[in-house]
Amino acid sequence: MQPLHPHDPPSVGPYRLHSRLGEDAYARVYLGSVPGGPPAAVHVVRSEHATDTRFRAVFGELVEAGYRLESDRVCAVLAADLRGAVPWVAVEHAYGMGLTDLVAGVGPLSVDALHALALHLALALDDVHAAGRAHGSLWPDGVLVTTERALLADPGLEWAVAGVDRRAPHPSFAAPEGGTGPGTDVFAWAATVSYAASGLEGPEGLPRVPLQLRGLVDACLRNSPVLRPSAADLVRMLGGPRAADPWPPEVLAAVRARAGEQREVIAAAGEAPAATDPRPGSGSGSGLRGFLGGGPGRRRAVALTAGAVALAAVSGLLWVWAWPDAGREEEPGTPVMSEGAPCSDGVAYPAPEDTLDGEEAGARSVAFDPSGELLAVLTTRGLSVWDWAAREEVARLPEVDGPLDVVFSPTGCLVAAGVQRGFEGMDAPVTMATTFDLPSGTTVEHLGPQRGPSGPDGVWVDDPEGVRHLGFSPDGSLMTITLDGRIDRAKVGLVDTATGEPVRQAVDQPANRALMPDPERIATASTGVITVWDVRDGGELHTVRDMTQPHFLVVPGTDEVVFIAGERVVWWDYVLRREVRSFTMDGFVNTDMPVYLAHLGLSPDGGRLYADWYTFEATEDGGDGTALDTAYVWDVESGEDLLAGAEGGDGEPLRFRQAAEHPDGEGLVVITPQERVVLVDPDTLEPGEPLF
């Protein structure tokens, strides 16, 4: 481990770099970390490979294959940028030291340590081969020794060099037949064990292999791969998974010392160190893997571009892209996440090149950010972000065109909306859940609880399903994604907003929408029933029946929901199973014409309840006619309809299709039936001029 060079970047993607770990066949490797996550070995591709299109193609395939590898003995791929000018990949790096450094520090390993090392590596190769692939680049520097075990330091990414140059990345550990396969991995295993026993590369080290292991090592070094034992054979001949003894004192002392150095380096940077060995079964419950629920099947997200939209298969978890420079210059290694920065830090997305015309750009949804500084408006021209007090449009995201309401996280400056994307073989575009971190200009597309692209070609495991509803927990730590589509798949998933990673499937039953009264509970609505679930174990806690519309609200921090039952808006305590209050919408149940609930909303302080419904009045010749809107603004405590007697423009009552109240009550914004955004006096409910 060496200090950073003055020319080394301070960070790569979201990873802050702390020191150099060394180099491998294609990259310079750094010790990096993100707050709350495990330490990472960040591999930054060297320039001669970064400009080689053949290398980039092979490297991308290996990274994608690494995400799919299920093993607790191979360091997992955490994140990667495969499309940027300089590709990089972050791989899990448990606190410990490389085998080369270990042998250099304590000398050739004793018989007991050598047996444990040989078994750990055999188990790792057995996992790789069971997945139908080979590692291809096993050598001492590719072995990471922790206090409890030895791990393969990556899933075989160095083979990208061999795939281009047709040469083994480490000739001293390469089988004579060349190429890559289970047999070549077994040969490399034997050569690595020989090195650990002697400190020498190649045939010179064989005489120093202890007699207890020499016969097995010799068998693995045979010229013909068909005569070599398999990795599963090695595990069996070494006594099975439970036969690995603890490291002897000299090995354990060296590993602990190096792990301590790494912890101190990260702690000095102000980031809490993760567990010593963040592998499932290692006794660690901390770190990102522990938070996500553990298990080797949980794979990391991929951070994929500095520039344009770039797609990467990440076992169906998410994609990340960043806007082009957005009018500002990026310093090398600038993190792509703002880590919950407030909207006062500014907006990094491109400013609009033209003036938004309200006659042409109909508004569909509005939302204030938590500080009340910005207003997001979903229009037919995309997502428009406004400094509402100055009446200035500060950014426009034209790709946001989905049918979902726009919603801000209760903390930071993160906004969620839908983006429609076309997929090969699909008749219609699919609405994808997408978040936009306004201060950093980072866009993340989330799959939710569905299996997404897999394999080098990014083929979907199942047909993609659109998103029906998005929401956040009251503390902003979790985002809910409710899927449309098939009844036999998971419907509601949770995303950790700090990392962008899926946390767990929350509900496996159909749902129209999902809302969270707190981070421990989630409420879903489907076919006349609201169900409240325990987020931790998925257990059903409460049910509320007689709901006649899919729209409903949760009152944050309480046991109360608001829903429609006939002509009444019912405020209900689902724990005490009693009605708290109700409000009447006269004429909402119309037997002559269908009625549509456009909006049901609660003010940030819970003092006002907003509702709007409409129906159509057909023309005499049977045409579509005009929409007739009825809106309500109730004072929750008194039950008074504050719109009764209030006038809109031209002496008509105020009508709206959606309302958003400022977090501090400083203003009210509504969307009129004509799809115009209008600022309304929150006290008199008198409308002003349209925002655009």
N, C-alpha and C positions, 0 to 999 in steps of 0.2 A: 504494500500500500504506500503510495507516494503522494505528496501534496500536488494540488492542481498547478499546472503551468500557467504563466500569465496569459498565454494565448488560448487556454482552454475556456470553453463557454461556462458561465456560472450556472446555467440550467439548460435542460433539454426537454422540450415539451413541458409537462407539469412537474418534472423531476428536478429538484435542486441537486447539483453535483457537489460532492464533498472532498473526494480524493480520486487519484488514479488507482485502479486495480491492476492494470497491465494492458496487454494487447493480445489479440488472437489473430487468426488467419485473415480476417477481413476488417477488423475494427479496433478502435481504441476503447477501452472499457473503464467506466467510472463507477464509483460508489455513489448512488443517488437515493433520494427519498422524497416522499410526499407526506404531509402531515397525516398521522394516523395510520399510514400504510406500512407494509414491511419494507426493509431496505431492498434496493434493487441494484443489479449490475446493468448499467446503461451502456449498451454497445453502440457507438457512433461510427458508421461506416466510413472507411478511409476514402479519400477523394478518387483514387484510381479505380475503385469499385463503384463509387456513387455515380459515376458517369458511364458505367458499363450497363447497357440495357439488358444484356444476357444475365449478368449477375443479379440485377434488380428483379428480374422475372423469377429466377430460381430462388432467390432470397425470400421473395414474397410468398412463394409456395411453401417454403420451409417454415416461415413464421405462422402462416395460416394452419399448417399441419400441427405446429406446436400448441396452438390453442386447443386443439381437439385431443391432445394426448392426456390420458387419465392416469396419473401416477403420483404417489406421494414421495417418490424417490428421484424425481426429475424436476429440477427447478422450473417453475411455470413461467410462461410468457405473460407479462403483465400488461404491456402496452407497446405500440409501435407506430411509427410514421413511415409508411411504405411509399408515399407519393411525393414527399417533400424533396427539396434540392439535395439534402443530405439525409438519407434514410437512417433511422435508429430503431433499436428495440430494447425494451426494458425487461429484464428477466429477474425473477425472484432471487435474492441473494441472502440466504440465511447467515447470521453472524457466525463467522468461522474463518478458515483459511484454505487456500488451494493446496492440493497434495504436493505439488512441487516445492512450495514454500515450507510445508511441514517437513518433508524429507531433508531439505536444506538446513532446517533449524534443529531438528532432533536426530538426524541421521536415519539410516535405513530402519524400517519398522521391525519390531520384534515379531515373533511367530504369532502371538495372540492378536496383536494389532493387525498384522497382515491377513490373518484369517477373517477378522471382522470386516476389514476393507474389501477383501475379495467377495465376501457374501453380500455386502451392501451393494456393490457394483453389479453383481450377478442378478440380484433382485431388480435393480433398476433396468438392466437390459431385458430381463424377462418381461417387465411391464411394457417396454417399448416394442418388443417383438410381438407380444400378444395383441398390440394395437395394429398389427399388420404393417409395420414400418421398421426401418433400421435407424441407428443413431448416426453412424458414419464418421464420427470424428472424436472418438474417445481417446484421451491422452491425459497425463497427470495434471496439466493446468486446467483441464476440463472437469476435474473432480473437486468438489467442495466438501471439506471435512468440518462438521459441526461437533458439538459436545456429545451428541447422541448417535450420529450416523455419518455415512458418506453419501453424497448426492451427486448425480450428474448435473453439472453446473448449467446446462441448457439442453434443449431437446434435439441438439444436433445441427445447429444453424451454420456451423463452419463448413458444412458440406457444400454450401453455396459456391465456395471457391473451387472445390473439386468439380462441381457441376459445370463450371465454365472453362477452367483450365485443364480439365481431365487429369488432375494430379491430386494425390491425397494431401490434405492440409498438413498432416504430420507424418512424413514418410517413415520415421523410426517406429511408428506404431501401426503401420499399414500392412495389411495382408498381401502376400505376393500376387494373388490373382487380380488385385485392384478392384475398383468399383465399391459398391456398398451393399450390404446385406447382413443377415444374422450371423453368417460365418465370419465376415470381416470384423464385426463387432466383437465376437468371441476372441478372435486373434488379438485385437486391440486390448481387450480385457487382460489377456495373458501378458502382453507386453507391458501394460501399466502395472500389474502386480509385480512383474519382474523388476521394474524400475523402483517400486516402493520398497522392495527387498534389498536393493543394491545401491540405489542412487545413480545408476548407469542406464543409458538408453541402449537398446539393441541387444545382440547376442551376448555382449560382455557381461550383462547382469545375470544371465541364467544360472551360472554356477553358484550364485549367492542366494538363490531361492531355497528356503528351508525344505528338507526332504519331505515334510508333511504335505507340502503343496507342489513339489517339483513335478511329480508325475502328472498331475492335473494341468499344470501350466504347459508342460511339454505336449500333452495331447491337444491343447488349444492352439499350439504353434505349428501344427502339421501343415504341409504345403497344400493339401487338398481340403477344401472347406467341408466336404461331405464326411471326412474322417474326424472332424472336430465335434465335441459335444455341443449341445444347444445350451442356451442360457438357462432354460428350465432344468437341464441336466446338471449344470453347475450348482444351482440352488440346492438340488437334491443331494449331490455329492459333498456339498459343504455343510450338510446337516439340517437344511431347511431354514425358514425365516427366523425361528427362535434361537438359532445356534450362535448368533453374533454376541460375543462377549463385550463388556464395556471397554472403552479405550484404557490402555495402561496409563499410569500417572504422568509420564513424561509427555505423551500425546495430549492428554486432557489439559495439562497445564499450558502447553503451547497454544492450543485452540482457544482456551479461555482468555489468554492474554491478548490474542489477536481480536477476538470478539469484543473484549473490553475496549480496545483501541477504536474499533469501528463505532461502538456505542458512543464513546466520548466525542468522536468527530461529529456525529449527527447531533448529539445533545448540545454541543457547543454552538451549533447553528440554530438552536432554539426549537428543535423538533424532538418530540418524545420518541425514544427508541422503541421499536417493536420487539416481539419475542425473539429469543435466541434462535429457535428453529421453527419458523412458521409453517410447518408441514402438518397435515392432518395426522393425528395420532402421536404427535411429538410432545403432547402435554401442553401445548400453547393454545390459549384461548384468546389471545390478543392479536393485534394486527388486523389487516383488512380481511384475510381469509376467515379468521375467527368471528369477526363481526358479521360476515355474510352467511354464517351458518356452518362453515367448515365443509370438508368433503372434497375429494380430488376432482369431482365433477364440476365444481364451481370455477368458471374461467373468468379471466379479467377482460375489461373493456379495451378497445383499441383506439388510440388517438391518431387520426389518420391524415391530416394534411396541413400544410401551411400554404394556402393558396386557394385552390378551387375545391369543389365538392369532390370527394374521393370515397369510393366504396370499398369496404373491406369486410371479409367474412370473419366474424368474431364469435363463433358458436351461437349466433343469433342474439347477441346482447345489444350492441348499439354501434352507431357510427358517429364520428366527430369530424367536423370540418371548420375551417376558419375563413373569414372573408379576405379577399385580397386587400392589400395595405390599408384600405379604408381611409385614405388620405393622410396616413401617418407612417412613419418609418419604424420598423421593429428592430430592436437590438437583438443580436444573435442570442438564441437560447431563452427568449422571453417566454414565460409560461403562457399557455393558451387559456387558462382559467383565471377568473378574477377572485376566486375564493370568497364569494359572497359580498363583493364590493357594493356600496350603495349607489343609487342612481346619480348622486351628486358628483361621482367620479367621471361623469360624462358618458357618452354613447359612442362606441367604436364602429358601429355599422355605418355604411355609406349614407351621406346626406342625400336627400332627393334632388334630382336634376331639374324637376319641373314643379309647378304648383298644383296641388291636388284640387281637383274640381269636384265639389260636392254634387253637382248635377249629374256627373258621369260616374263618380266613384261612390256607390252606395255603401253605407256603413252597416255592419252586421253585429258587431260586438264591441264593447268598451270596457276598460279596466284601468284603475289607478294603480301606480306602484305603491309599495308600503309607506314610503315617505310622502307621497302625494305630489312629488315634483313632476312626474311624467304621466302621460295618459297614452295608453295603447289603444288603437282603433283598428279593428279588422275591417277592411273594405274590399270591394271587388277589385281593387288595384294592389292588394297585398296588405301587409301589416304596417300601419303608419304610427310612428312614435312622435308624440308632441310634448313640447314645453307648453302646457296648457295655459299657464298664467300669462306667458308672453305671446300666446297664440302663434307659435312657431313650430313647424314640422322639422324635427331634428334628424329623423332617419326613416327609411322606408325599406321594407323587405318584401319585394314583389313576389317571391316564391311562396309566401304564405297564402294559401287559397283554399284551405280545407273548411268543412262546415262546422268545426268546433268553435266554441266561444274561447276568446283569448282570456288567459288567467295569469296573474302574477303570483309568484311565491310570496308568502307573508314576510319573508326576510330577504335581504339583498336586492338585487335588480335582475331577477331571472323571470322570464316570461315564457309561458307554454302555449302552443297553438298547434294547428294541424297543417301538414304540407302534403299535397296530393302527388303521388309518384306512380308512374306507369311501370308495370312489370311484364316481361315477356310471358305470353300465354294468358294474361288476364285481360278480360274484355273492358274493364273500366279501371281508372286509377284508384289507388288505395291511399286512404288518409293515414299518414304516419305521425305519431306523437313526436313533437320536436320542441326543444327548449332553446331559447336565445338568451345568452348572458350578455346583457347590453353593454356593461363597462369593458368587457374583454373582446367582444365581437365573436364569441365562440358559439357555434351552433351544434347541437347534439340531437341526433335522431335515435329514438328509443323504440325497441321492438315490443316491449312489454312481455307478457307471459306467452310467448309463441316462439317456435323454433325457426330461426332465420337462416341466412345464407351459410352454406358449408362447402368446403372443398375449394380448390384453386380457382374454379370458375364462379364461385359465389352462388351456387344453385340453392334455392330455398328447400328446406326439408319438407315443409308443408306450404300450401298456398298462403301467401300473406293475407292477414286480416286487418281491416281498417280499424281505427280507434273511434269509439263512440263518445268518450268523455274523458277529460283530464281534470285533476284536482291536486291539492296540496294539503298536508297536515297543518294544523294551526301554527306549529313552530317552524314550518318550512323544511323540516328535515327529510320528509318523504313526499314523493309524488305518486299519485294513483293513475293507472292507465287501465281503462275499461275497453275491452275489445268487442267488436261486432262479430257476427259470423257464426261459425259452427257451434252446436250445442255441446259437443263432446270434448271441447278443449277448455283450458283455463281461461277465465274471463277477466279477472282483475289482478294486476301485478303492482308491486311497489318498487320504486326506484329511490336510491339514496341520492339526494340532490347534491351532497358534498362531493361525491365521487362520480356520479352519473351512472353507477352500476346498479343492475337489478338486485334487490335484496331478497325477495321471495315472492312466490305466488301467494296472493292473499285470499282469493275466492275462486273456486273452480266451478261455480254455477253461473248461468246467464244473468246479466245485469245491464240495466240501461245507463246507470251512472253509479259512481262510488264516491263517498265523501267521508272525511275523517273528523270526528269530534275531538280526538286527541291522538297521539302517536300509537296508542295501544289498541284502539278500536277503529273499525271501518264499517260504514253503513252502505248497503247497496239496495237498489230498487229494481223490482222486476214483477210484472204482471200482478199489480195490486198489492204487493207486499214489500215493506221495508224490513230488511234483516240487518241486525247489528252483529258483527263478528269480532272475535278476539284475534288481533293481528298476529300474536306470537304463535298460537297453535292452530288457528283456523277454525276454532270452535264457535258454534252459534250461541249467541248470548241472549238476544231479544228479537221479537218480531212485532211488527205493527201492520195491521190489516186495514182493509176498506179504503186504500188509496186508489183514486180513480185517474190520476195523471202521473206520468213518469217523473215529472219534476218534483224535487223535494229539497229541503235544506236541513243541515245540522246546525245547532247552536253551539259554537266552539266551547269546549270546557264544561259542557253540561250533559245531562242525559235526555236532551230534548230534540225533537225533530219537528219540522213544519212541512205539511203536505196538503194535497187537495183531496177532499172527499165530497163529491157532488158539487154544490154551489158554495161549500164552506172551505176556508183555509184553516186547517186545524193545527194548533200548537200543542204537541203531545209529549208527555214525560213517559218514556218507554220503560223505565225501571219501576216507577210507581204505578204505571199503566193508568194514567188519568189525563184528562184534557186540562191544559193550563189556561188556554184562551182560544177563541176562534173569531174569524172574520168572514163576512158574507160577500159573495160576488153575485149580485142579482143578475139573473139571465144567463149565467154561465152554462147551465145545463139547458141547451136549446134543442127542442125536439124537431124543429123545422130545418135547421141548417147546422152543419158541424161547426164546432167552436175549437179554437186552438189557443192553448196557453203559450204565450210568447216568452214570458219572463216571470220568475219568482225570485226575489232577492231580499237580503237583509242588510241594513246599514252596518258599518264596522262596529259601532257601539251597541248594536242590537236594539236601538230605539225606534227604528222605522222599518216597516215591511212594505216591499214594492211588489206589485203584480200587474200584469197586462195580459189581456186575452182579446182575440179578434175573431170575426166571422166574415163571410163574404155575402154581399148583397148582389144577387144576380140581376142582370139587365133583362128587360122585357123580351129581348130576342134570344135569351138563353146564353149570353156571353159571360165572361168571367166576372164582370161587375167590379165593384170596389170593396176594399176591406174596411170593416167597421171596427174600430179599436175602442176598448174600454180599459182604463188604467186606474190603479188605486195606489195611494200612499197612506198607509195607516200608521198612526201613533200607537205603538205596541201597548203601552200602559193604559191609555184611555180608550183605545179601540176606534178613535175618530178617524174618518177618512179625510185626510188633509187636502185632498184634491176637490172635495165637494165645495163648489163655489169658486174655486181657483180657476182662472182663465188662462188659456194659451193665446196664441196669436189670433188676431182677427176676432177676438171675443169668444172663441171656441174653447171648450175645456182642454186642459193640457193632456196630450196623449203621448205615449212612448212605447217602443218595442223592447227597450232595455234601459236600465238606469244604473249608474255607478256613482256612489257617494264618496267624496273625498275622505281619506282616513281621519282627518281632524274636523270634518264637517264644514270645511271652508267653501265647498262648492258641490254642485250636483250636475252631472252630465247625463243626458238622455239621447237615445236614438229615436227620432220621430218616425211615424208611419211612412213618411216620405224618404226614410233612410238618410236623414241629415243628422249631424252631431250638433247638439245645442247645449249651451251652458245655461243652467237654470239657477235662479236665486234659491238657496236652500231654505230660507225662512219664508219667503212669500210664494215660492214655487212659480215665480214669474220667469218665462223663458227670455233669453237674450238672443243675440244674433248667432247663426250657425258658425261653428268653428271653421268649417270649410264647405 
